[in-house]
Amino acid sequence: MENTEVHHAVYHGYSSGIEWKSYETFLTQHYARTTVPTVWCCSRKYQSFLNDVSGIDHLTRTNGNNVIKSLLVLSRFLGKYEDFKYKLKQNNIKLVSNDNGLKAFNWILNAQNSDVLQWVKTIEPNLRENEKL
């Protein structure tokens, strides 16, 4: 018989055993191989935030997004997805958009004295086919 590690986490005031081996199987069956390590790590490390989401506000933007996404997956596995989403909403905790690169690109492109379009036209002959716009 296989030894299954069970970690007890408190969720909504009652003890809920998380069967980590089953969770790992769930992740590998439903998520990309490259995503599983991050979701697994954040789920294990920040599982206490399922009960008290306020700690998420103290994380960096990138880490906070990873934790929220991972805990959404864990809450779905535990059957507490709607409860967790409700707690996030009540505490006004949201995924933060990371579109700064797009904003910078649009700012450069739309600047009145920008010569980006001329620069693109100048370098285009030197680009490989897969690099051209």
Backbone as JSON Lines, residues from 0, in Angstrom:
{"i":0,"aa":"M","n":[0.84,-1.19,0.0],"ca":[0.0,0.0,0.0],"c":[0.88,1.25,0.0]}
{"i":1,"aa":"E","n":[0.52,2.2,-0.84],"ca":[1.31,3.42,-0.99],"c":[1.07,4.36,0.19]}
{"i":2,"aa":"N","n":[2.13,4.99,0.64],"ca":[2.04,5.95,1.73],"c":[1.63,7.3,1.15]}
{"i":3,"aa":"T","n":[0.41,7.75,1.42],"ca":[-0.08,9.02,0.9],"c":[0.04,10.08,1.97]}
{"i":4,"aa":"E","n":[0.77,11.14,1.64],"ca":[0.94,12.24,2.58],"c":[-0.36,13.05,2.63]}
{"i":5,"aa":"V","n":[-0.85,13.27,3.82],"ca":[-2.05,14.08,3.99],"c":[-1.67,15.26,4.86]}
{"i":6,"aa":"H","n":[-1.9,16.44,4.37],"ca":[-1.63,17.65,5.13],"c":[-2.97,18.24,5.54]}
{"i":7,"aa":"H","n":[-3.11,18.58,6.8],"ca":[-4.37,19.13,7.27],"c":[-4.34,20.65,7.19]}
{"i":8,"aa":"A","n":[-5.3,21.19,6.49],"ca":[-5.42,22.64,6.36],"c":[-6.76,23.06,6.91]}
{"i":9,"aa":"V","n":[-6.81,24.23,7.48],"ca":[-8.07,24.75,7.99],"c":[-8.73,25.56,6.89]}
{"i":10,"aa":"Y","n":[-9.96,25.23,6.59],"ca":[-10.69,25.95,5.56],"c":[-12.1,26.2,6.07]}
{"i":11,"aa":"H","n":[-12.48,27.44,6.16],"ca":[-13.79,27.83,6.67],"c":[-14.07,27.23,8.04]}
{"i":12,"aa":"G","n":[-13.05,27.21,8.89],"ca":[-13.27,26.81,10.27],"c":[-13.32,25.32,10.51]}
{"i":13,"aa":"Y","n":[-13.11,24.5,9.5],"ca":[-13.07,23.07,9.76],"c":[-11.82,22.47,9.13]}
{"i":14,"aa":"S","n":[-11.42,21.36,9.65],"ca":[-10.2,20.72,9.18],"c":[-10.48,19.96,7.9]}
{"i":15,"aa":"S","n":[-9.69,20.23,6.89],"ca":[-9.87,19.57,5.61],"c":[-8.55,18.92,5.22]}
{"i":16,"aa":"G","n":[-8.53,17.6,5.12],"ca":[-7.29,16.92,4.72],"c":[-7.07,17.06,3.23]}
{"i":17,"aa":"I","n":[-5.9,17.55,2.87],"ca":[-5.55,17.66,1.46],"c":[-4.69,16.46,1.12]}
{"i":18,"aa":"E","n":[-5.15,15.66,0.22],"ca":[-4.38,14.51,-0.22],"c":[-3.46,14.97,-1.34]}
{"i":19,"aa":"W","n":[-2.23,15.3,-0.97],"ca":[-1.31,15.93,-1.9],"c":[-0.96,15.04,-3.09]}
{"i":20,"aa":"K","n":[-0.93,13.75,-2.89],"ca":[-0.63,12.84,-4.0],"c":[-1.78,12.9,-5.03]}
{"i":21,"aa":"S","n":[-3.03,12.93,-4.56],"ca":[-4.18,13.04,-5.46],"c":[-4.18,14.4,-6.15]}
{"i":22,"aa":"Y","n":[-3.8,15.43,-5.42],"ca":[-3.73,16.77,-6.0],"c":[-2.68,16.82,-7.11]}
{"i":23,"aa":"E","n":[-1.54,16.2,-6.86],"ca":[-0.48,16.16,-7.87],"c":[-0.97,15.44,-9.13]}
{"i":24,"aa":"T","n":[-1.69,14.35,-8.95],"ca":[-2.26,13.62,-10.09],"c":[-3.25,14.49,-10.83]}
{"i":25,"aa":"F","n":[-4.1,15.2,-10.1],"ca":[-5.08,16.12,-10.67],"c":[-4.36,17.18,-11.53]}
{"i":26,"aa":"L","n":[-3.3,17.74,-10.99],"ca":[-2.56,18.78,-11.72],"c":[-1.96,18.22,-13.02]}
{"i":27,"aa":"T","n":[-1.34,17.06,-12.93],"ca":[-0.69,16.5,-14.12],"c":[-1.69,16.08,-15.19]}
{"i":28,"aa":"Q","n":[-2.92,15.79,-14.77],"ca":[-3.94,15.39,-15.73],"c":[-4.64,16.59,-16.38]}
{"i":29,"aa":"H","n":[-4.65,17.74,-15.71],"ca":[-5.44,18.86,-16.19],"c":[-4.64,20.09,-16.6]}
{"i":30,"aa":"Y","n":[-3.36,20.13,-16.3],"ca":[-2.57,21.33,-16.58],"c":[-1.29,20.99,-17.32]}
{"i":31,"aa":"A","n":[-0.74,21.98,-17.98],"ca":[0.48,21.8,-18.77],"c":[1.65,21.43,-17.85]}
{"i":32,"aa":"R","n":[2.51,20.61,-18.38],"ca":[3.68,20.12,-17.64],"c":[4.51,21.29,-17.1]}
{"i":33,"aa":"T","n":[4.59,22.37,-17.84],"ca":[5.39,23.53,-17.41],"c":[4.7,24.35,-16.33]}
{"i":34,"aa":"T","n":[3.4,24.2,-16.21],"ca":[2.62,24.96,-15.22],"c":[2.58,24.27,-13.86]}
{"i":35,"aa":"V","n":[2.6,22.95,-13.86],"ca":[2.41,22.16,-12.65],"c":[3.37,22.53,-11.51]}
{"i":36,"aa":"P","n":[4.69,22.69,-11.75],"ca":[5.58,23.0,-10.62],"c":[5.22,24.29,-9.89]}
{"i":37,"aa":"T","n":[4.86,25.33,-10.62],"ca":[4.51,26.6,-9.98],"c":[3.22,26.47,-9.19]}
{"i":38,"aa":"V","n":[2.22,25.84,-9.79],"ca":[0.92,25.67,-9.11],"c":[1.12,24.81,-7.86]}
{"i":39,"aa":"W","n":[1.88,23.74,-7.98],"ca":[2.13,22.84,-6.86],"c":[2.83,23.58,-5.72]}
{"i":40,"aa":"C","n":[3.89,24.29,-6.04],"ca":[4.68,25.0,-5.03],"c":[3.84,26.07,-4.32]}
{"i":41,"aa":"C","n":[3.14,26.89,-5.1],"ca":[2.32,27.96,-4.5],"c":[1.16,27.39,-3.68]}
{"i":42,"aa":"S","n":[0.58,26.31,-4.15],"ca":[-0.52,25.68,-3.42],"c":[-0.05,25.2,-2.05]}
{"i":43,"aa":"R","n":[1.11,24.55,-2.03],"ca":[1.64,24.02,-0.77],"c":[2.05,25.16,0.17]}
{"i":44,"aa":"K","n":[2.76,26.12,-0.38],"ca":[3.32,27.19,0.45],"c":[2.26,28.15,0.99]}
{"i":45,"aa":"Y","n":[1.25,28.44,0.18],"ca":[0.28,29.48,0.55],"c":[-1.12,28.94,0.82]}
{"i":46,"aa":"Q","n":[-1.24,27.66,1.13],"ca":[-2.55,27.06,1.36],"c":[-3.33,27.75,2.48]}
{"i":47,"aa":"S","n":[-2.64,28.35,3.44],"ca":[-3.32,29.03,4.54],"c":[-4.13,30.23,4.05]}
{"i":48,"aa":"F","n":[-3.77,30.77,2.87],"ca":[-4.52,31.9,2.32],"c":[-5.9,31.5,1.82]}
{"i":49,"aa":"L","n":[-6.17,30.2,1.72],"ca":[-7.54,29.77,1.39],"c":[-8.51,30.27,2.46]}
{"i":50,"aa":"N","n":[-8.04,30.3,3.69],"ca":[-8.88,30.72,4.81],"c":[-8.8,32.22,5.05]}
{"i":51,"aa":"D","n":[-7.62,32.79,4.89],"ca":[-7.43,34.22,5.15],"c":[-6.72,34.84,3.95]}
{"i":52,"aa":"V","n":[-7.49,35.35,3.0],"ca":[-6.93,35.87,1.75],"c":[-6.19,37.19,1.91]}
{"i":53,"aa":"S","n":[-6.31,37.83,3.06],"ca":[-5.69,39.15,3.24],"c":[-4.18,39.12,3.06]}
{"i":54,"aa":"G","n":[-3.54,37.99,3.31],"ca":[-2.09,37.88,3.14],"c":[-1.65,38.04,1.7]}
{"i":55,"aa":"I","n":[-2.54,37.8,0.77],"ca":[-2.19,37.92,-0.65],"c":[-1.8,39.35,-1.0]}
{"i":56,"aa":"D","n":[-2.41,40.32,-0.32],"ca":[-2.1,41.74,-0.58],"c":[-0.65,42.09,-0.27]}
{"i":57,"aa":"H","n":[0.02,41.29,0.53],"ca":[1.39,41.61,0.94],"c":[2.43,40.99,0.01]}
{"i":58,"aa":"L","n":[1.99,40.29,-1.02],"ca":[2.89,39.66,-1.96],"c":[3.19,40.6,-3.13]}
{"i":59,"aa":"T","n":[4.29,40.35,-3.82],"ca":[4.59,41.14,-5.02],"c":[3.52,40.86,-6.07]}
{"i":60,"aa":"R","n":[3.45,41.71,-7.07],"ca":[2.44,41.57,-8.11],"c":[2.52,40.21,-8.8]}
{"i":61,"aa":"T","n":[3.71,39.84,-9.24],"ca":[3.88,38.57,-9.94],"c":[3.59,37.39,-9.03]}
{"i":62,"aa":"N","n":[4.16,37.41,-7.84],"ca":[3.94,36.31,-6.91],"c":[2.47,36.24,-6.49]}
{"i":63,"aa":"G","n":[1.86,37.4,-6.27],"ca":[0.44,37.43,-5.91],"c":[-0.42,36.8,-6.99]}
{"i":64,"aa":"N","n":[-0.15,37.11,-8.25],"ca":[-0.9,36.49,-9.35],"c":[-0.72,34.98,-9.37]}
{"i":65,"aa":"N","n":[0.53,34.53,-9.2],"ca":[0.79,33.09,-9.18],"c":[0.06,32.4,-8.02]}
{"i":66,"aa":"V","n":[0.06,33.05,-6.86],"ca":[-0.61,32.48,-5.69],"c":[-2.12,32.42,-5.9]}
{"i":67,"aa":"I","n":[-2.7,33.51,-6.4],"ca":[-4.15,33.52,-6.65],"c":[-4.52,32.4,-7.63]}
{"i":68,"aa":"K","n":[-3.81,32.32,-8.74],"ca":[-4.11,31.3,-9.74],"c":[-3.95,29.9,-9.16]}
{"i":69,"aa":"S","n":[-2.9,29.68,-8.4],"ca":[-2.65,28.37,-7.81],"c":[-3.73,28.0,-6.78]}
{"i":70,"aa":"L","n":[-4.11,28.97,-5.98],"ca":[-5.13,28.69,-4.97],"c":[-6.51,28.52,-5.59]}
{"i":71,"aa":"L","n":[-6.74,29.15,-6.72],"ca":[-7.99,28.89,-7.44],"c":[-8.04,27.44,-7.9]}
{"i":72,"aa":"V","n":[-6.9,26.94,-8.37],"ca":[-6.82,25.54,-8.78],"c":[-7.02,24.62,-7.57]}
{"i":73,"aa":"L","n":[-6.32,24.91,-6.48],"ca":[-6.45,24.09,-5.27],"c":[-7.87,24.13,-4.74]}
{"i":74,"aa":"S","n":[-8.49,25.3,-4.74],"ca":[-9.87,25.41,-4.24],"c":[-10.83,24.62,-5.13]}
{"i":75,"aa":"R","n":[-10.56,24.6,-6.41],"ca":[-11.39,23.8,-7.32],"c":[-11.24,22.32,-6.99]}
{"i":76,"aa":"F","n":[-10.0,21.89,-6.74],"ca":[-9.73,20.5,-6.37],"c":[-10.45,20.13,-5.08]}
{"i":77,"aa":"L","n":[-10.49,21.07,-4.13],"ca":[-11.12,20.82,-2.83],"c":[-12.63,21.0,-2.85]}
{"i":78,"aa":"G","n":[-13.17,21.49,-3.99],"ca":[-14.61,21.73,-4.07],"c":[-15.03,23.02,-3.38]}
{"i":79,"aa":"K","n":[-14.09,23.95,-3.22],"ca":[-14.35,25.22,-2.53],"c":[-14.09,26.42,-3.43]}
{"i":80,"aa":"Y","n":[-14.19,26.22,-4.72],"ca":[-13.86,27.25,-5.69],"c":[-14.72,28.51,-5.51]}
{"i":81,"aa":"E","n":[-16.02,28.35,-5.44],"ca":[-16.92,29.51,-5.3],"c":[-16.69,30.23,-3.99]}
{"i":82,"aa":"D","n":[-16.45,29.5,-2.91],"ca":[-16.17,30.12,-1.62],"c":[-14.9,30.97,-1.68]}
{"i":83,"aa":"F","n":[-13.86,30.42,-2.31],"ca":[-12.6,31.15,-2.4],"c":[-12.75,32.38,-3.28]}
{"i":84,"aa":"K","n":[-13.43,32.25,-4.41],"ca":[-13.67,33.41,-5.28],"c":[-14.43,34.5,-4.53]}
{"i":85,"aa":"Y","n":[-15.42,34.09,-3.73],"ca":[-16.2,35.04,-2.95],"c":[-15.31,35.79,-1.97]}
{"i":86,"aa":"K","n":[-14.41,35.08,-1.29],"ca":[-13.5,35.72,-0.34],"c":[-12.59,36.73,-1.05]}
{"i":87,"aa":"L","n":[-12.11,36.36,-2.23],"ca":[-11.28,37.29,-2.99],"c":[-12.06,38.56,-3.32]}
{"i":88,"aa":"K","n":[-13.28,38.37,-3.78],"ca":[-14.12,39.51,-4.15],"c":[-14.43,40.39,-2.94]}
{"i":89,"aa":"Q","n":[-14.76,39.77,-1.81],"ca":[-15.08,40.52,-0.59],"c":[-13.89,41.35,-0.11]}
{"i":90,"aa":"N","n":[-12.7,40.87,-0.36],"ca":[-11.49,41.57,0.06],"c":[-10.88,42.4,-1.06]}
{"i":91,"aa":"N","n":[-11.6,42.51,-2.18],"ca":[-11.17,43.3,-3.33],"c":[-9.77,42.89,-3.82]}
{"i":92,"aa":"I","n":[-9.54,41.59,-3.85],"ca":[-8.27,41.05,-4.33],"c":[-8.5,40.51,-5.74]}
{"i":93,"aa":"K","n":[-7.71,41.03,-6.67],"ca":[-7.89,40.66,-8.08],"c":[-6.55,40.31,-8.7]}
{"i":94,"aa":"L","n":[-6.62,39.57,-9.79],"ca":[-5.41,39.35,-10.58],"c":[-5.01,40.69,-11.18]}
{"i":95,"aa":"V","n":[-3.73,40.98,-11.17],"ca":[-3.24,42.25,-11.67],"c":[-2.79,42.05,-13.11]}
{"i":96,"aa":"S","n":[-3.28,42.91,-13.98],"ca":[-2.9,42.85,-15.39],"c":[-1.44,43.22,-15.52]}
{"i":97,"aa":"N","n":[-0.74,42.5,-16.35],"ca":[0.68,42.76,-16.55],"c":[0.91,43.21,-18.0]}
{"i":98,"aa":"D","n":[0.22,44.26,-18.38],"ca":[0.3,44.73,-19.77],"c":[1.2,45.95,-19.92]}
{"i":99,"aa":"N","n":[2.17,46.11,-19.05],"ca":[3.06,47.27,-19.12],"c":[3.84,47.31,-20.43]}
{"i":100,"aa":"G","n":[4.23,46.16,-20.94],"ca":[4.96,46.12,-22.21],"c":[4.11,46.64,-23.35]}
{"i":101,"aa":"L","n":[2.85,46.26,-23.37],"ca":[1.94,46.74,-24.41],"c":[1.71,48.24,-24.27]}
{"i":102,"aa":"K","n":[1.57,48.71,-23.05],"ca":[1.39,50.15,-22.82],"c":[2.61,50.93,-23.31]}
{"i":103,"aa":"A","n":[3.8,50.42,-23.01],"ca":[5.03,51.1,-23.45],"c":[5.12,51.1,-24.97]}
{"i":104,"aa":"F","n":[4.8,49.97,-25.6],"ca":[4.84,49.89,-27.06],"c":[3.87,50.9,-27.68]}
{"i":105,"aa":"N","n":[2.66,50.96,-27.17],"ca":[1.67,51.91,-27.7],"c":[2.1,53.35,-27.46]}
{"i":106,"aa":"W","n":[2.71,53.63,-26.32],"ca":[3.17,54.98,-26.03],"c":[4.24,55.39,-27.03]}
{"i":107,"aa":"I","n":[5.19,54.49,-27.31],"ca":[6.26,54.8,-28.28],"c":[5.67,54.96,-29.67]}
{"i":108,"aa":"L","n":[4.8,54.05,-30.04],"ca":[4.21,54.07,-31.38],"c":[3.38,55.33,-31.62]}
{"i":109,"aa":"N","n":[2.68,55.8,-30.6],"ca":[1.78,56.94,-30.76],"c":[2.41,58.29,-30.41]}
{"i":110,"aa":"A","n":[3.67,58.27,-30.01],"ca":[4.34,59.53,-29.69],"c":[4.42,60.39,-30.96]}
{"i":111,"aa":"Q","n":[4.2,61.7,-30.8],"ca":[4.15,62.59,-31.96],"c":[5.46,62.65,-32.73]}
{"i":112,"aa":"N","n":[6.57,62.62,-32.04],"ca":[7.86,62.75,-32.72],"c":[8.54,61.4,-32.9]}
{"i":113,"aa":"S","n":[7.78,60.33,-32.79],"ca":[8.37,59.0,-32.87],"c":[8.71,58.65,-34.31]}
{"i":114,"aa":"D","n":[9.9,58.09,-34.48],"ca":[10.29,57.63,-35.81],"c":[10.39,56.1,-35.83]}
{"i":115,"aa":"V","n":[9.62,55.46,-34.96],"ca":[9.62,54.0,-34.86],"c":[9.19,53.37,-36.18]}
{"i":116,"aa":"L","n":[8.14,53.89,-36.79],"ca":[7.68,53.31,-38.05],"c":[8.74,53.42,-39.14]}
{"i":117,"aa":"Q","n":[9.43,54.55,-39.19],"ca":[10.51,54.72,-40.17],"c":[11.64,53.74,-39.86]}
{"i":118,"aa":"W","n":[11.96,53.57,-38.58],"ca":[13.0,52.63,-38.17],"c":[12.64,51.2,-38.59]}
{"i":119,"aa":"V","n":[11.38,50.81,-38.39],"ca":[10.92,49.47,-38.79],"c":[11.09,49.29,-40.29]}
{"i":120,"aa":"K","n":[10.7,50.31,-41.06],"ca":[10.85,50.22,-42.52],"c":[12.32,50.11,-42.93]}
{"i":121,"aa":"T","n":[13.19,50.76,-42.18],"ca":[14.62,50.74,-42.49],"c":[15.23,49.37,-42.21]}
{"i":122,"aa":"I","n":[14.87,48.75,-41.1],"ca":[15.5,47.48,-40.73],"c":[14.83,46.26,-41.34]}
{"i":123,"aa":"E","n":[13.61,46.43,-41.85],"ca":[12.85,45.28,-42.35],"c":[13.6,44.46,-43.4]}
{"i":124,"aa":"P","n":[14.32,45.08,-44.34],"ca":[15.05,44.26,-45.33],"c":[16.11,43.34,-44.7]}
{"i":125,"aa":"N","n":[16.58,43.68,-43.5],"ca":[17.61,42.9,-42.83],"c":[17.04,41.78,-41.97]}
{"i":126,"aa":"L","n":[15.72,41.74,-41.83],"ca":[15.1,40.74,-40.99],"c":[14.87,39.42,-41.72]}
{"i":127,"aa":"R","n":[14.89,38.33,-40.96],"ca":[14.51,37.03,-41.54],"c":[13.0,37.04,-41.78]}
{"i":128,"aa":"E","n":[12.51,36.12,-42.58],"ca":[11.08,36.06,-42.91],"c":[10.22,35.95,-41.67]}
{"i":129,"aa":"N","n":[10.62,35.1,-40.72],"ca":[9.79,34.91,-39.53],"c":[9.85,36.09,-38.55]}
{"i":130,"aa":"E","n":[10.72,37.06,-38.79],"ca":[10.84,38.23,-37.94],"c":[10.09,39.45,-38.48]}
{"i":131,"aa":"K","n":[9.65,39.35,-39.72],"ca":[8.96,40.49,-40.34],"c":[7.53,40.62,-39.85]}
{"i":132,"aa":"L","n":[7.06,41.86,-39.86],"ca":[5.68,42.12,-39.44],"c":[4.7,41.72,-40.52]}
